[in-house]
Amino acid sequence: MKNSKWYKKKRFYFFGFLITYLIIFTYHQYKSLPEGISIISAEHRAGSVEFYRDLTYEENGERVLDHQIYDRVYEMVDEAENFIVMDIFMMDGRVSEEKGYPDLAGNLMEKIIRKKSEHPDMPIIFITDPYNTGYGSYEGKWLHPMADAGVDVIVTDLADLRDSTPIYSTIWRMGPMHLGKSSNGWLPNPFVEGGPDMTIRSFLDLANIKANHRKVVITDQSAMVMSANAHDESGFHNNVGYEVTGPIIEDMLRAEEAVAKMSGSDVEFPHYQITEDYTGSDLKVAYSTEGKTKLQVISAIQNTDEDDDIWLAMYYLSEPEIIDELVEAANREVNVSIVLDPNETAFGNKKTGLPNRPVVNEMVENSNEKINIRWYNVGVEQFHPKMMFVRTDEMSKIISGSTNFTMRNMRDYNLESAIIVSGPHDAQVMKDTEAYFQQMWNNEGAEYTLPLEKYQDTLSFWQRGVYWMQKTLKLTTY
């Protein structure tokens, strides 16, 4: 009789745990997001839109860096007169092996500190991801000096975002997230060899695989949305960025203010003062964050007809709805051309080719080989843009920013940023963007891209199986 009662009690605890687990699991998949997160702004006229790109390529057996983005970011800091707001995912200068990387983190830190010292009353706000503090294990080496100089540094609190790895994150929310944080780490740093040690608590936080992945620079003069991090070991990466002027800057500021509030900051954000009349501009811009970008991408693809053009430059491509839309577009005779990273290496380490290679296999098969794909000819760097360019009979459209076309980036799990630019084909930014794709696709001046067969014939049954499992169980880092 006693054993029977013990069994019933144990069963009661088990079902109690299971019900609690399922409630937390479901709630954090579908809960409302904080106010101001996952937005699409109104469409505004733009004063100007400028295209910048970082290209790394091989010439005479050597890797050549032809980079523009952070040179322009430094100039934007110098040109600012009233305020600077930045939200950059990675701000770190540590490297596993010295290979002559540009000092992106150090240079940007010094620029910001110098600006603050010269203009102590100017609001300067720097928002970033907990990656840069080892998820609370140590002070950010490139963040702390800015805070000491009077810059408002905000490390994003990601707990209010939806859970991208719910099988694990539900357990994390039921216990480990409530443990205190310590700076006495003893586990090796997973990000860079020889980096500061991390605590178990930080590793458990890291395993949630969510991020403030935005890359935005905003001043009273202009704003840039880009794919480039201030991360030295990413300094060779290929990236793109778009700098805009006009009233869209106010919407971008409010989107950053929402991140600060979500993170518990009461820092007062500046406002953008419109001083010019932009009603005569042919270019229209909107700003989207998080999952709203997916809706803009799908709409742009769906609004194409026979002989229109869709170009993609992408680091990761795996969002099923977008893949399906691209296949449908190709099957209605839209010209779909994609330049992808082969997912061959990351920071010198061998990768498995996921997710791009099984995705490419799926798209090629389902479109009857109508989708055109080339791989970027990477060395130690990554092909890191997240951009789509659409050209129809009526207009051209650009969607570009931090957002990989993946479930993690487009389903309200990460914080993301994207600029949407619409206008006539002969606008300079449209011509520059199209020329960028043509240069890579046709290998004008260098061997930028390689044919599909270079990597696709190596796709294995194992890679397909792992990709299917990761997609189904949401156990991925992409």
C-alpha positions in Angstrom: 0.0 0.0 0.0 2.9 2.3 0.9 4.6 1.6 -2.4 1.4 2.4 -4.3 1.1 5.8 -2.7 4.8 6.5 -3.5 4.2 5.7 -7.1 1.1 7.8 -7.4 3.0 10.8 -5.8 5.9 10.3 -8.2 3.5 10.2 -11.2 1.8 13.4 -9.9 5.2 15.2 -9.8 6.0 14.0 -13.3 2.7 15.2 -14.8 3.0 18.5 -12.9 6.5 19.0 -14.4 5.2 18.1 -17.9 2.3 20.4 -17.8 4.5 23.3 -16.5 7.0 22.5 -19.2 4.4 22.6 -22.0 2.8 25.8 -20.7 6.2 27.6 -20.6 7.2 26.0 -24.0 4.0 27.3 -25.7 3.9 30.7 -24.1 7.4 31.7 -25.1 6.9 30.6 -28.7 3.8 32.8 -29.2 3.9 35.5 -26.5 3.5 39.2 -27.4 6.8 41.0 -28.0 7.7 44.2 -26.1 6.3 47.4 -27.5 8.3 48.7 -30.5 9.9 45.4 -31.3 9.1 43.8 -34.7 7.9 46.9 -36.6 7.6 48.1 -40.1 7.8 51.9 -40.4 5.8 54.2 -42.7 7.3 54.7 -46.1 9.2 58.0 -46.3 10.8 60.0 -49.1 14.6 59.8 -48.8 17.0 62.7 -49.3 19.6 60.2 -50.5 20.6 56.6 -50.4 24.2 55.5 -50.8 25.5 52.0 -51.3 28.7 50.7 -49.7 30.3 47.3 -50.0 33.2 45.4 -48.6 34.8 43.0 -51.2 37.5 40.5 -50.4 38.7 38.5 -53.4 41.7 36.7 -54.9 44.1 38.5 -57.2 47.4 37.0 -58.4 47.2 34.4 -55.7 46.6 36.9 -52.8 43.5 37.9 -51.0 42.7 41.6 -51.7 40.6 43.8 -49.3 38.5 46.4 -51.1 36.5 47.7 -48.1 34.3 50.8 -47.7 31.8 50.3 -44.8 33.7 51.1 -41.6 35.7 53.9 -43.3 32.3 55.5 -43.9 31.1 54.7 -40.3 34.2 56.5 -38.9 33.3 59.5 -41.1 29.7 59.4 -39.8 31.0 59.6 -36.2 33.2 62.6 -37.2 30.3 64.4 -39.0 27.7 64.0 -36.2 26.7 67.3 -34.6 23.8 66.5 -32.2 23.7 62.7 -31.4 25.0 59.2 -32.2 23.1 56.0 -31.7 24.7 52.7 -32.6 23.4 49.1 -32.3 26.1 46.6 -33.4 26.0 42.9 -32.7 29.7 42.2 -32.3 32.1 44.7 -30.9 35.2 42.7 -30.1 38.9 42.8 -31.1 40.0 39.4 -29.9 41.4 37.0 -32.5 42.5 33.4 -32.3 45.3 33.9 -34.7 46.8 37.2 -36.0 46.3 37.3 -39.7 46.5 41.1 -40.3 42.8 41.7 -39.5 41.7 45.4 -39.6 41.3 46.7 -36.0 37.6 47.4 -36.4 36.7 47.3 -32.7 39.6 49.3 -31.5 39.3 52.0 -34.2 35.5 52.4 -33.6 36.0 52.5 -29.8 38.7 55.2 -30.1 36.5 57.2 -32.6 33.6 57.2 -30.2 35.6 58.0 -27.1 37.3 60.9 -28.9 34.0 62.2 -30.1 32.6 62.1 -26.5 35.6 63.9 -25.1 35.3 66.6 -27.7 31.5 67.0 -27.2 30.8 65.9 -23.6 27.2 67.0 -23.8 26.4 65.1 -27.0 24.2 62.0 -26.5 26.1 58.9 -27.6 24.4 55.6 -27.1 25.9 52.2 -27.9 23.7 49.1 -27.9 25.2 45.7 -28.3 24.7 42.0 -27.7 25.7 40.0 -24.5 28.1 38.1 -26.7 30.6 40.9 -26.1 30.6 40.3 -22.3 30.7 36.5 -22.6 27.0 36.5 -21.6 27.9 38.2 -18.3 31.2 36.4 -17.5 33.5 39.4 -18.0 33.5 43.1 -18.8 33.5 44.0 -22.5 37.0 45.1 -23.2 35.9 47.4 -26.0 32.7 48.5 -24.2 34.0 49.4 -20.7 36.3 52.2 -21.9 33.4 53.8 -23.8 31.2 53.7 -20.6 34.0 55.2 -18.6 34.2 58.0 -21.1 30.5 58.8 -20.6 29.0 56.9 -23.5 25.7 55.2 -22.6 26.5 51.5 -23.2 23.5 49.1 -23.2 24.0 45.4 -23.2 20.7 43.9 -24.6 18.6 41.8 -22.3 17.2 39.1 -24.6 14.9 37.3 -22.2 11.7 39.0 -23.4 12.2 37.7 -27.0 10.6 34.5 -28.1 12.6 31.2 -27.7 14.3 30.0 -30.9 15.4 26.7 -29.3 12.3 26.0 -27.2 13.2 22.4 -26.3 16.2 23.7 -24.4 15.1 27.2 -23.5 12.0 26.0 -21.6 14.3 24.1 -19.2 16.5 27.2 -19.0 13.6 29.3 -18.0 12.5 26.8 -15.4 15.7 27.1 -13.4 19.1 28.2 -14.7 18.0 31.7 -15.8 17.3 32.5 -12.2 20.8 31.6 -11.0 23.1 34.5 -10.1 25.9 35.6 -12.4 29.5 35.5 -11.4 32.7 36.9 -13.0 34.7 33.9 -11.8 34.6 31.8 -14.9 36.7 28.6 -15.4 35.4 27.2 -18.7 37.3 28.0 -22.0 36.0 30.8 -24.2 34.1 29.2 -27.1 34.4 32.3 -29.3 38.1 32.9 -29.5 41.1 30.8 -28.5 42.7 32.3 -25.4 39.7 34.5 -24.6 38.5 35.2 -21.0 37.0 32.1 -19.3 33.3 31.8 -19.0 31.0 30.6 -16.2 28.6 27.7 -16.4 25.7 30.2 -16.0 26.9 32.1 -19.1 27.2 28.9 -21.2 23.6 28.0 -20.2 22.5 31.5 -21.4 24.5 31.2 -24.6 22.7 27.9 -25.4 19.5 29.8 -26.0 21.0 30.9 -29.3 19.3 34.3 -29.5 20.9 37.6 -30.3 20.6 41.3 -30.8 21.9 40.8 -34.4 21.3 44.4 -35.6 24.0 46.5 -37.2 22.8 50.1 -37.3 24.6 53.5 -37.1 22.3 56.6 -36.6 23.4 60.2 -36.4 21.6 63.6 -36.9 23.1 63.7 -40.4 22.4 60.2 -41.7 21.9 56.5 -40.8 23.5 53.3 -42.1 22.0 49.8 -42.0 24.6 47.2 -42.8 25.7 43.6 -42.5 29.1 44.3 -41.0 30.2 43.9 -37.4 32.9 45.8 -35.5 34.6 42.5 -35.0 38.3 42.1 -35.9 38.1 38.4 -36.8 35.3 39.3 -39.2 37.4 42.0 -40.7 37.9 40.2 -44.0 34.2 39.4 -44.5 32.3 40.6 -47.6 29.5 42.9 -46.5 27.1 45.6 -47.7 25.6 48.7 -46.2 23.1 51.4 -47.2 23.3 55.0 -45.8 20.1 57.1 -45.9 19.1 60.6 -45.1 15.7 62.0 -44.3 12.7 61.4 -41.9 13.2 57.6 -41.7 15.9 58.4 -39.1 13.3 59.2 -36.5 11.7 55.8 -37.0 15.1 54.1 -36.6 15.7 56.0 -33.4 12.4 54.9 -32.0 13.2 51.3 -32.9 16.5 51.5 -30.9 14.7 53.1 -28.0 12.4 50.1 -27.8 15.5 47.8 -27.5 16.9 50.0 -24.7 13.6 49.9 -22.8 13.3 46.2 -23.2 16.8 45.9 -21.7 15.8 48.0 -18.6 17.5 51.2 -19.6 16.0 54.6 -18.9 18.5 56.5 -21.1 16.7 59.4 -22.9 16.9 59.0 -26.6 17.3 62.0 -29.0 14.8 63.0 -31.7 15.6 63.7 -35.3 14.7 67.2 -36.5 13.6 67.4 -40.2 15.2 70.4 -41.7 14.7 69.8 -45.4 11.8 69.1 -47.8 12.1 65.6 -49.3 8.8 65.5 -51.1 10.5 65.7 -54.5 12.7 62.7 -54.0 12.2 59.7 -56.3 13.4 57.3 -53.6 11.2 55.9 -50.9 12.5 54.1 -47.8 11.0 52.1 -45.0 12.6 50.4 -42.0 11.7 47.0 -40.7 12.9 44.9 -37.8 12.7 41.3 -36.7 9.9 39.2 -38.3 8.4 42.1 -40.3 11.3 41.9 -42.7 10.1 38.4 -43.9 6.7 39.9 -44.9 8.5 42.6 -46.9 10.7 40.0 -48.7 7.8 37.7 -49.5 5.7 40.6 -50.8 8.5 41.8 -53.1 9.0 38.3 -54.5 5.2 37.7 -55.0 5.0 41.0 -57.0 7.3 39.8 -59.7 6.2 38.6 -63.1 7.8 36.9 -66.1 11.2 38.4 -67.1 11.5 40.4 -63.9 14.8 40.0 -61.9 15.4 38.8 -58.4 19.0 38.9 -57.1 20.1 37.6 -53.7 23.4 38.0 -51.9 23.2 35.9 -48.8 25.3 34.4 -46.0 22.5 32.0 -44.8 19.4 31.0 -46.7 17.0 28.6 -45.2 13.6 30.2 -44.4 11.1 27.7 -45.9 8.5 30.3 -46.9 11.0 32.4 -48.8 12.5 29.3 -50.5 9.1 28.3 -51.7 8.4 31.8 -53.0 11.7 31.9 -54.9 10.9 28.5 -56.5 7.4 29.7 -57.5 8.9 32.9 -59.0 11.4 30.9 -61.0 8.7 28.6 -62.2 6.7 31.6 -63.5 9.8 32.6 -65.5 11.2 35.3 -63.2 15.0 35.4 -63.4 16.2 34.3 -60.0 19.9 34.6 -59.4 21.6 34.0 -56.0 25.2 34.4 -54.7 25.7 32.4 -51.6 28.4 31.6 -49.1 29.3 27.9 -49.4 29.4 27.6 -45.6 32.8 25.9 -46.0 34.6 27.6 -43.1 34.1 30.1 -40.3 37.0 31.9 -38.7 39.4 29.2 -40.1 37.3 26.2 -38.8 35.8 23.7 -41.1 32.0 23.8 -41.4 29.5 21.3 -42.7 28.0 23.2 -45.6 24.7 23.8 -43.7 22.3 25.2 -44.3 23.0 26.6 -47.8 24.0 23.4 -49.6 20.9 21.3 -48.9 18.8 24.3 -49.4 20.4 24.9 -52.8 19.8 21.2 -53.7 16.1 21.6 -52.8 15.6 24.8 -54.8 17.4 23.5 -57.9 15.3 20.3 -57.9 12.0 22.0 -57.2 12.5 24.8 -59.9 13.7 22.3 -62.6 17.1 24.0 -62.5 15.5 27.4 -63.3 17.1 29.1 -60.3 20.6 30.4 -61.0 23.2 30.0 -58.2 26.8 30.8 -57.8 29.0 30.4 -54.7 31.2 33.2 -53.5 34.9 32.3 -53.9 35.7 32.6 -50.2 39.1 32.2 -48.6 39.4 32.7 -44.8 36.5 35.2 -44.9 32.7 34.8 -45.3 30.4 36.1 -47.9 28.3 37.9 -45.3 25.6 40.2 -47.0 21.9 39.8 -46.4 20.4 41.5 -49.4 17.7 41.1 -52.0 17.5 43.3 -55.1 14.3 43.1 -57.3 13.8 44.8 -60.6 10.4 44.8 -62.3 9.1 46.7 -65.2 7.9 49.6 -63.0 10.6 49.9 -60.4 13.6 48.5 -58.4 13.6 47.5 -54.8 16.3 46.8 -52.3 15.9 45.0 -49.0 19.1 44.8 -47.0 20.5 44.8 -43.5 21.4 42.3 -40.7 18.7 39.7 -41.5 19.8 36.4 -42.8 16.9 34.7 -44.6 16.5 32.0 -42.0 13.9 31.1 -39.4 16.0 32.3 -36.5 16.4 35.7 -38.1 12.9 36.2 -39.6 10.5 34.8 -37.0 10.9 37.2 -34.1 13.6 35.3 -32.3 16.5 37.7 -32.9 16.6 41.4 -33.0 17.2 42.4 -36.6 17.3 45.5 -38.9 16.6 46.1 -42.6 16.2 49.0 -44.9 13.7 48.8 -47.8 14.5 51.2 -50.7 12.1 51.6 -53.7 12.6 53.8 -56.7 13.3 54.1 -60.4 15.8 52.0 -62.2 18.0 55.0 -63.0 18.5 56.1 -59.4 22.2 55.9 -58.6 21.8 53.5 -55.7 19.9 51.1 -58.0 22.5 51.3 -60.6 25.3 50.8 -58.1 23.5 47.8 -56.5 22.9 46.1 -59.9 26.5 46.8 -60.9 27.7 45.1 -57.7 25.7 41.9 -58.6 26.9 42.0 -62.2 30.5 42.4 -61.1 30.4 39.3 -58.9 28.3 37.2 -61.2 30.4 37.9 -64.3 33.7 37.9 -62.4 34.6 41.4 -63.7 38.2 42.0 -62.7 38.6 39.0 -60.4 37.2 35.5 -59.7 34.6 36.6 -57.2 32.2 33.7 -57.7 32.3 30.0 -58.6 29.8 27.8 -60.4 27.2 25.7 -58.6 29.0 22.4 -59.2 32.1 23.6 -57.2 30.4 22.6 -53.9 27.1 21.1 -54.7 28.4 17.8 -56.0 29.8 17.2 -52.5 26.4 17.2 -50.8 26.0 14.1 -48.7 23.1 12.1 -47.4 24.4 12.9 -43.9 24.2 16.7 -44.6 20.6 16.4 -45.9 19.6 14.4 -42.8 21.2 16.8 -40.3 19.7 19.8 -42.0 16.2 18.2 -41.9 16.6 17.4 -38.2 17.9 20.8 -37.3 15.1 22.5 -39.2 12.4 20.3 -37.6 13.7 20.5 -34.0 15.0 24.1 -34.3 18.4 23.0 -32.9 20.6 25.3 -35.1 22.7 28.3 -34.7 21.4 29.8 -38.0 
